[in-house]
């Protein structure tokens, strides 16, 4: 009896994971059909790659926030590392490797590994902290990464690479030289390798890595530390090792998203908008609204919350009005006695259903 | 040779001497009790034995190896497992996964094997499932394997904690107030389980307990602690009839 239960449960998680993969593939097919039929506005079409970027970021951040239980506010920083590492790589080898797919694959690997390295470097000091303190320090690291990238000048000529943190002139390039990273002006002319198909493939790879990681010995160790650190130590699970592992895998995948992001733009600059605090918060909102620890939820939330503002653009004038009404309604619903009574009733209803199912 | 030998163990927190000159010898297969009034330092001794605190003086020998001042995870690998006074389960994990977490170091495979789902992953996970179900069966929890740990009733949570500790295949099992919050029936059942664990796994068990029925029922020897110092030690019946112990702890 118990064995049967276990088998059913196992297939239940597998089934749920297959639904997640299936959802992404079906979404791809539908969008592709609409694209072929020319039924997608250029606005939405331009949004497809960023959408994939957001999904990857949300899924990877869920590994840190939901599975490892650490509130990280510096996720955009790792994305920034991946974006610049990948773009630099592509720009340097643009004329060496003309085969786009190979070059982009290598760029993704380079970007991912660089972000993983930064994940480890940042993780070692940061993961000694807990809760709010960890959130504050990751936030700081995210900003530091962005600001450091903003002052880097990187050039290349026949003598090799030159780096400076002052200006292009101090690079001392020869006549044949070329500036790759131009400080705050970033990288211009990265090959436009990102496509919607690439985005979908990378989403599937990210899902594969994260879902399999969670449902393995390593994932169990990470979640046991999240649930009770002292008990995890008492049964011989190394807290430092698994926390760092989760953090750096999460950072690495953010790097992957960064590479995808960078190869979708003509000019890559590190602005507060794309790699700053705002971006980190946006990703966190995807994770929280999708459900902390819920991978499929992250995917859905990222898609819905990116598309919704675009689709509701017609209501732009009323946005603040609707926002205020929702806010007031929420306050009334959560804190007034009447609202609480309704909540209780809803809760009871669901509980009854759950017990019936069981 | 004794399985556990503790000599002159002591720890100070600033000016407070929480445990002083503590000696303890437990033989293989023994069921040993550690009792005393609240704040006597019993849990502190558990924390010293499991490496949560580093002792200021003295040493701890386990099965001939010096484990003094080692880290918690190393001490667990040497063969000490414990439960906690306030239950510490992995609440969001299933009952089965709680035990499987305990098997972590005994059925290893790499993270990459797990992500890529290599054949070894399936083989080792199957071993883990079987072993974990065996352990759950011992505690009558096999029907609840898929429940979230936090959804278990209190008594079963205590049992699950013991099952998880046993999953690490320890030589010495430390139980911190296993009967706390249990009703008399549950305590009776727990006593049976503890005795069963000792006989079935040939386990050496050291337990802290306030329930004198449980202590006198299953412990073979006792140490009584008071203000961080040993007040009495020896055979259970002798110790419980010791006038000093009655005055300090049991009451007339």
Boltz contact constraints between the chains, C-beta under 6 A:
constraints:
  - contact:
      token1: [A, 2]
      token2: [B, 142]
      max_distance: 6.0
  - contact:
      token1: [A, 5]
      token2: [B, 146]
      max_distance: 6.0
  - contact:
      token1: [A, 9]
      token2: [B, 146]
      max_distance: 6.0
  - contact:
      token1: [A, 209]
      token2: [B, 115]
      max_distance: 6.0
  - contact:
      token1: [A, 212]
      token2: [B, 115]
      max_distance: 6.0
  - contact:
      token1: [A, 213]
      token2: [B, 115]
      max_distance: 6.0
  - contact:
      token1: [A, 216]
      token2: [B, 114]
      max_distance: 6.0
  - contact:
      token1: [A, 217]
      token2: [B, 114]
      max_distance: 6.0
  - contact:
      token1: [A, 218]
      token2: [B, 111]
      max_distance: 6.0
  - contact:
      token1: [A, 218]
      token2: [B, 114]
      max_distance: 6.0
  - contact:
      token1: [A, 220]
      token2: [B, 97]
      max_distance: 6.0
  - contact:
      token1: [A, 220]
      token2: [B, 101]
      max_distance: 6.0
  - contact:
      token1: [A, 221]
      token2: [B, 104]
      max_distance: 6.0
  - contact:
      token1: [A, 223]
      token2: [B, 93]
      max_distance: 6.0
  - contact:
      token1: [A, 224]
      token2: [B, 90]
      max_distance: 6.0
  - contact:
      token1: [A, 224]
      token2: [B, 101]
      max_distance: 6.0
  - contact:
      token1: [A, 227]
      token2: [B, 90]
      max_distance: 6.0
  - contact:
      token1: [A, 227]
      token2: [B, 91]
      max_distance: 6.0
  - contact:
      token1: [A, 227]
      token2: [B, 92]
      max_distance: 6.0
  - contact:
      token1: [A, 228]
      token2: [B, 88]
      max_distance: 6.0
  - contact:
      token1: [A, 228]
      token2: [B, 90]
      max_distance: 6.0
  - contact:
      token1: [A, 231]
      token2: [B, 88]
      max_distance: 6.0
  - contact:
      token1: [A, 233]
      token2: [B, 72]
      max_distance: 6.0
  - contact:
      token1: [A, 233]
      token2: [B, 73]
      max_distance: 6.0
  - contact:
      token1: [A, 234]
      token2: [B, 82]
      max_distance: 6.0
  - contact:
      token1: [A, 235]
      token2: [B, 102]
      max_distance: 6.0
  - contact:
      token1: [A, 235]
      token2: [B, 168]
      max_distance: 6.0
  - contact:
      token1: [A, 236]
      token2: [B, 73]
      max_distance: 6.0
  - contact:
      token1: [A, 236]
      token2: [B, 76]
      max_distance: 6.0
  - contact:
      token1: [A, 236]
      token2: [B, 77]
      max_distance: 6.0
  - contact:
      token1: [A, 236]
      token2: [B, 105]
      max_distance: 6.0
  - contact:
      token1: [A, 236]
      token2: [B, 168]
      max_distance: 6.0
  - contact:
      token1: [A, 237]
      token2: [B, 104]
      max_distance: 6.0
  - contact:
      token1: [A, 238]
      token2: [B, 73]
      max_distance: 6.0
